[in-house]
Amino acid sequence: MLTKKQYELLVFIDARLRERGVSPSFDEMKDALNLKSKSGIHRLITALEERGFIRRLAHRARALEVVRLPDPMKGAKGPRIATSDGKVVAPDAKPIPTPGPMPALPEDMVPAIALPLHGRIAAGTPIEALADHSRSVDVPASMLGRGGEHYALEVQGDSMIEAGINDGDIVIIRRADTAENGTIVVALIDDAEATLKRLRRKGDTVALEPANANYETRIFGPDRVKVQGRLVGLYRRYH
């Protein structure tokens, strides 16, 4: 199963190889998919390679081979290989007219959205959440619901394990500056440290509660804690 961006990149690479006999540059791929950095293209190419759709050829600049295509794209015969100097190295890799509109996604392909991965958020001792605009993570669109701005953070620590949030998990956050009592939030403490905790307001104080009996609840004055977002989903990789 491919994400929407993986599918779009595979379509673009395949079309460019058939049209020009040379694979597109990383800048061309970035612009075609409307991504902000080439690091996202590197991740998409790696994912396509791991799934057996493309192959990178060693010792050849910008050499990509399309090994197979999803069913809606099948029709051209054999693989197409080209290098940055425009030399076609596959016998059937010849230019054809520019293809028409991109095929529609098959129903079994789950649409995904690339969210910025802003760094690591402590679920133990608070640390600063560093924004890293060169990284992103693809998540199902259905996880985000409707409206709002979202971002992703990697969890560091075990203070939220009783809420099902483990070290190394990716949490999906909807940006917000308010939250109801009992909501798991990204809280910024003293404009310097960020942590993932359950929010409790008690009178004139704000409590940040862990979900692990080995950690203590921390109490702050209301002017020391700012809500940066609310937890709306969790993305876990299994190795």
C-alpha positions as CSV (number, residue, x, y, z in Angstrom):
1,M,0.0,0.0,0.0
2,L,1.4,3.4,-1.0
3,T,0.6,6.7,0.6
4,K,-0.7,9.5,-1.7
5,K,2.8,11.2,-1.9
6,Q,4.5,7.9,-2.6
7,Y,2.0,7.2,-5.4
8,E,2.4,10.7,-6.9
9,L,6.2,10.5,-6.9
10,L,6.1,7.1,-8.6
11,V,3.8,8.4,-11.3
12,F,6.0,11.4,-11.8
13,I,9.3,9.4,-12.1
14,D,7.7,6.9,-14.4
15,A,6.2,9.6,-16.7
16,R,9.5,11.5,-16.8
17,L,11.5,8.4,-17.7
18,R,9.1,7.5,-20.5
19,E,8.9,11.1,-21.7
20,R,12.6,12.1,-21.6
21,G,14.5,8.9,-20.9
22,V,16.1,10.5,-17.8
23,S,15.0,10.5,-14.3
24,P,14.0,13.8,-12.7
25,S,16.2,15.7,-10.4
26,F,15.5,15.9,-6.7
27,D,14.6,19.6,-7.2
28,E,12.1,18.7,-9.9
29,M,10.6,16.0,-7.8
30,K,10.3,18.4,-4.8
31,D,8.6,21.0,-6.9
32,A,6.3,18.5,-8.6
33,L,5.0,17.2,-5.2
34,N,5.0,20.7,-3.6
35,L,7.4,19.8,-0.8
36,K,9.5,22.3,1.0
37,S,12.7,20.2,1.2
38,K,14.5,17.5,-0.7
39,S,14.8,15.4,2.5
40,G,11.1,14.5,2.0
41,I,11.9,13.2,-1.5
42,H,14.8,11.1,-0.1
43,R,12.3,9.5,2.3
44,L,9.7,8.9,-0.4
45,I,12.3,7.3,-2.7
46,T,13.6,5.1,0.2
47,A,10.0,4.0,0.9
48,L,9.3,3.2,-2.8
49,E,12.6,1.2,-2.9
50,E,11.8,-0.7,0.2
51,R,8.4,-1.6,-1.3
52,G,10.0,-2.9,-4.5
53,F,8.6,-0.2,-6.9
54,I,11.8,1.5,-7.8
55,R,15.6,0.7,-7.7
56,R,18.5,3.0,-7.4
57,L,21.4,2.0,-9.6
58,A,24.9,2.2,-8.1
59,H,27.6,4.3,-9.6
60,R,25.3,6.2,-11.8
61,A,24.2,9.8,-11.0
62,R,20.4,10.2,-10.7
63,A,19.8,6.7,-12.0
64,L,16.4,5.3,-11.1
65,E,14.7,2.2,-12.4
66,V,10.9,1.7,-12.2
67,V,10.6,-2.0,-11.3
68,R,6.9,-2.3,-11.0
69,L,3.7,-0.1,-11.0
70,P,0.4,-0.2,-9.1
71,D,-2.4,-1.7,-11.1
72,P,-3.9,1.6,-12.3
73,M,-0.5,2.6,-13.8
74,K,0.4,-0.7,-15.6
75,G,0.6,-0.6,-19.4
76,A,4.1,0.2,-20.4
77,K,6.4,-2.8,-21.0
78,G,9.4,-3.5,-18.9
79,P,11.6,-1.4,-16.7
80,R,13.0,2.0,-17.7
81,I,16.4,3.1,-16.7
82,A,18.1,6.4,-17.4
83,T,21.1,8.4,-16.0
84,S,21.7,12.2,-15.6
85,D,23.5,12.4,-18.9
86,G,20.3,11.4,-20.7
87,K,21.7,8.0,-21.8
88,V,19.0,5.3,-21.9
89,V,20.3,2.1,-20.5
90,A,17.2,-0.1,-21.0
91,P,16.3,-1.3,-24.5
92,D,12.7,-0.4,-24.3
93,A,13.2,3.0,-22.6
94,K,12.2,5.4,-25.3
95,P,10.3,8.7,-25.1
96,I,6.6,8.7,-25.6
97,P,4.1,11.6,-25.7
98,T,3.6,13.4,-22.4
99,P,1.1,11.4,-20.4
100,G,-2.4,12.7,-19.5
101,P,-3.7,13.5,-16.0
102,M,-2.4,11.4,-13.1
103,P,-4.5,8.2,-12.5
104,A,-6.9,8.3,-9.6
105,L,-5.8,6.6,-6.4
106,P,-7.1,3.0,-6.0
107,E,-9.7,2.6,-3.3
108,D,-7.4,0.4,-1.2
109,M,-4.8,3.2,-1.0
110,V,-5.3,5.2,2.2
111,P,-4.8,8.9,1.6
112,A,-2.0,10.2,3.7
113,I,-0.9,13.7,4.7
114,A,2.7,14.7,5.4
115,L,2.9,16.5,8.8
116,P,6.0,18.4,9.9
117,L,7.9,16.4,12.6
118,H,9.0,19.2,14.9
119,G,11.4,17.2,17.0
120,R,11.3,15.2,20.3
121,I,8.9,15.9,23.1
122,A,9.7,14.7,26.6
123,A,7.2,12.4,28.3
124,G,9.5,12.3,31.3
125,T,11.7,15.3,32.2
126,P,10.7,18.3,30.1
127,I,13.0,19.3,27.3
128,E,12.7,22.0,24.6
129,A,10.7,20.8,21.6
130,L,12.9,21.8,18.7
131,A,11.3,22.5,15.3
132,D,12.9,20.7,12.4
133,H,11.2,21.7,9.2
134,S,13.3,19.2,7.1
135,R,11.5,16.2,8.6
136,S,7.9,15.0,8.2
137,V,5.8,12.0,8.8
138,D,3.0,10.6,6.6
139,V,-0.2,9.9,8.6
140,P,-3.7,8.8,7.4
141,A,-5.9,11.8,6.7
142,S,-8.7,10.2,8.7
143,M,-6.6,10.6,11.9
144,L,-6.7,14.4,11.6
145,G,-10.5,14.9,11.5
146,R,-11.7,18.2,10.0
147,G,-10.0,21.6,10.2
148,G,-7.2,22.8,12.3
149,E,-3.4,22.8,11.9
150,H,-1.5,19.7,12.9
151,Y,2.1,18.7,13.6
152,A,3.9,15.6,14.9
153,L,6.3,15.1,17.7
154,E,8.5,12.1,18.7
155,V,8.0,11.0,22.3
156,Q,11.0,10.6,24.5
157,G,10.5,8.9,27.9
158,D,8.0,6.7,29.6
159,S,6.0,9.0,31.9
160,M,2.8,8.5,29.7
161,I,2.9,4.7,29.3
162,E,-0.3,4.2,31.3
163,A,-2.1,6.3,28.6
164,G,-0.7,4.0,26.0
165,I,2.1,6.4,24.9
166,N,5.5,4.8,24.7
167,D,9.0,6.0,24.2
168,G,9.6,6.5,20.5
169,D,6.0,6.9,19.5
170,I,4.9,9.7,17.2
171,V,2.1,11.8,18.6
172,I,-0.2,13.8,16.4
173,I,-1.0,17.2,17.8
174,R,-3.7,19.7,16.8
175,R,-2.4,23.2,17.4
176,A,-4.4,25.0,20.1
177,D,-3.8,27.4,23.0
178,T,-6.6,26.1,25.3
179,A,-7.7,22.6,26.5
180,E,-10.3,21.1,28.8
181,N,-9.3,19.5,32.1
182,G,-8.1,16.0,31.6
183,T,-6.9,16.6,28.1
184,I,-3.4,15.4,27.1
185,V,-1.5,18.4,25.8
186,V,1.8,19.8,24.7
187,A,2.6,22.2,27.5
188,L,5.3,24.9,27.3
189,I,6.7,25.7,30.7
190,D,8.3,29.1,31.3
191,D,8.6,29.6,27.5
192,A,11.6,27.2,27.5
193,E,10.6,23.6,28.2
194,A,7.9,21.5,26.5
195,T,6.3,18.3,27.8
196,L,3.5,16.0,27.0
197,K,1.2,15.7,30.0
198,R,-2.5,15.6,31.1
199,L,-3.7,19.1,32.0
200,R,-5.6,19.8,35.2
201,R,-6.6,23.2,36.4
202,K,-7.1,23.6,40.1
203,G,-8.1,27.0,41.3
204,D,-5.2,29.4,40.4
205,T,-2.8,26.6,39.6
206,V,-2.1,24.3,36.6
207,A,-1.2,20.7,37.2
208,L,0.7,18.6,34.6
209,E,-0.1,15.0,35.4
210,P,2.0,12.0,34.2
211,A,0.5,8.6,33.4
212,N,3.1,6.7,35.3
213,A,3.1,6.1,39.0
214,N,6.8,6.5,39.1
215,Y,6.5,10.2,38.2
216,E,5.0,13.1,40.3
217,T,2.5,15.7,39.2
218,R,4.0,19.1,38.8
219,I,2.1,22.2,39.8
220,F,2.6,25.6,38.3
221,G,1.2,29.1,38.4
222,P,-1.2,29.9,35.5
223,D,1.3,32.3,33.9
224,R,4.0,29.7,33.7
225,V,2.2,27.2,31.4
226,K,1.0,27.7,27.9
227,V,-0.9,25.1,25.9
228,Q,0.7,24.5,22.5
229,G,-1.6,21.8,21.2
230,R,-3.9,18.9,22.0
231,L,-3.2,15.2,21.4
232,V,-5.4,13.8,18.6
233,G,-3.6,10.7,17.5
234,L,-0.6,8.4,17.9
235,Y,1.5,6.8,15.2
236,R,3.7,3.8,16.2
237,R,6.4,2.1,14.1
238,Y,7.0,-1.6,14.7
239,H,10.5,-2.8,13.9
